[in-house]
Amino acid sequence: MTLADVAAASGVSVTTASLVLTGRARELRISEDAERRVRSTAQELGYRRGALVSGPRPGPSRTIGFVLDTVTSSGLAGEVVKGAVEAAYRHGFMLFAGETGGDPALERSLVQAMRDRRADGIVFATTHTRAITVPEGLHHGPTVLLNATAGAGPAIPSVVSDEVQGGRSAARLLVEAGHRHGVHLIGAGPGPYDVPPRSIAAVQRLIGLREVFAAAGVEVVSAHRCPRWTPEDGYDATRDLLRHHLPKALVCFDDRLAFGAYQALGEAGLAVPGDVSVLGFDDHPVASWMRPRLTTIALPHHELGVQAVEVLVEMLGRRGRGARPPLIRRVPMPVREGGSVARPQ
């Protein structure tokens, strides 16, 4: 007999049944009628919760749940988790991580499992910055979204990269190198809605780029929206650009786009940075293998993990006092200097 069986027989959600059977019905204002139904049904069906989650809540468990939509052992995701683990350890918490592969059913199941195991709070992380439908169960306790914002429903604190600042930094690099003409965008633009589907990062990077370029009197000659940010897309977009223009600088919205751009420029007999400066975003591992090494605006993966836990611990410390941390904490994106930007010839 499972918790889902009890919930179905009681006519309530799995989350509601779990909250009733862990003694949190009154705390979260679940109706007395629903509470009676769940308890009566559980008794009739012979349902017994495990010793780990039965009985009244004994107080803080000093554990944090971390739910991620990709494989935690991959390089970039691994850095996020590493930062979260280190921050949790400094505050005396243990962190349990689970990955969902983006499966909504598995997301709900993992969130529920961590609530059942009395995690004091949950960090819910996505690989790419986007607005999400918040899984059922996250609203029933302290939660921080990492690299995501709530698309609808009650607001939940979020930790994200400062993509607007990143766009400004990219534009300043080119302006300070003397680029005033022949600047082209690869990956997004020219308008704020000419971006890949649901890409918050692209919109915000565009805002920062255009803000600095406009103030410096730099005209963006062309922009090439790419539905995906892959080397193949960067290669195709750059080849198409070279049919009509001879660029002096390319701003690629992802390092993988820049990798493709390098190939197209090389085939056209153009050198980086002697003929064309190229700038990327994210500090993807491929950036360090490009020759010359790509100059890029880095995603602060490790610091994102650190700050997500810091915000959650801050929430736990304020619990019951009404005060809340800022809804969005933006983490600066550092510049990784390579050799792909130079003064125009």
WOZIHU-V833240 format. One record per pair of residues at least 24 apart in sequence whose C-alpha atoms are under 6 Angstrom apart, sorted by the first residue. I is the first residue (numbers start at 0). J is the second residue. Records with the same first field share a line. If there is no record, write none. Layout:
BEGIN
I=J ; J
END
This chain:
BEGIN
0=46
5=41
9=36 ; 37
22=55
52=115 ; 116
61=92
62=92 ; 93 ; 94 ; 118 ; 119
63=94 ; 118 ; 119 ; 120 ; 121
64=94 ; 95 ; 113 ; 118 ; 121
65=95 ; 96 ; 121 ; 122
66=96 ; 97 ; 98 ; 123 ; 124
67=98 ; 124 ; 125
68=98 ; 99 ; 100 ; 101 ; 125
69=98 ; 100
78=300 ; 301
79=300 ; 301 ; 304
80=304
82=301 ; 304 ; 305
83=304 ; 305 ; 308
86=305
107=134 ; 135
128=199
129=199
156=326 ; 327
157=326 ; 327
158=307 ; 327 ; 328
159=329
160=329 ; 330
161=329 ; 330 ; 331
162=200 ; 203 ; 204
163=203 ; 204 ; 207
165=332
166=204 ; 207 ; 208
167=207 ; 208 ; 211
170=208
176=342
177=342
179=217
181=246 ; 247
182=219 ; 220 ; 248 ; 249
183=219 ; 220 ; 221 ; 222 ; 249
184=222 ; 249 ; 250
185=223 ; 251
186=223 ; 224 ; 225 ; 252
187=223 ; 224
188=222 ; 224
189=222
195=226
228=256
229=255 ; 256
230=255 ; 256 ; 258 ; 259
231=259
233=259 ; 260
234=259 ; 260 ; 263
238=263
247=275
248=275 ; 276 ; 277
249=277
250=278
251=278 ; 279
252=279 ; 280
253=279 ; 280
254=279 ; 280
271=339
272=339 ; 340 ; 341
276=339 ; 340
277=339 ; 340
291=338 ; 339
292=337 ; 338
293=337 ; 339
294=335 ; 336 ; 337 ; 339
295=335
296=333 ; 334
297=332 ; 333
298=332
299=332
END
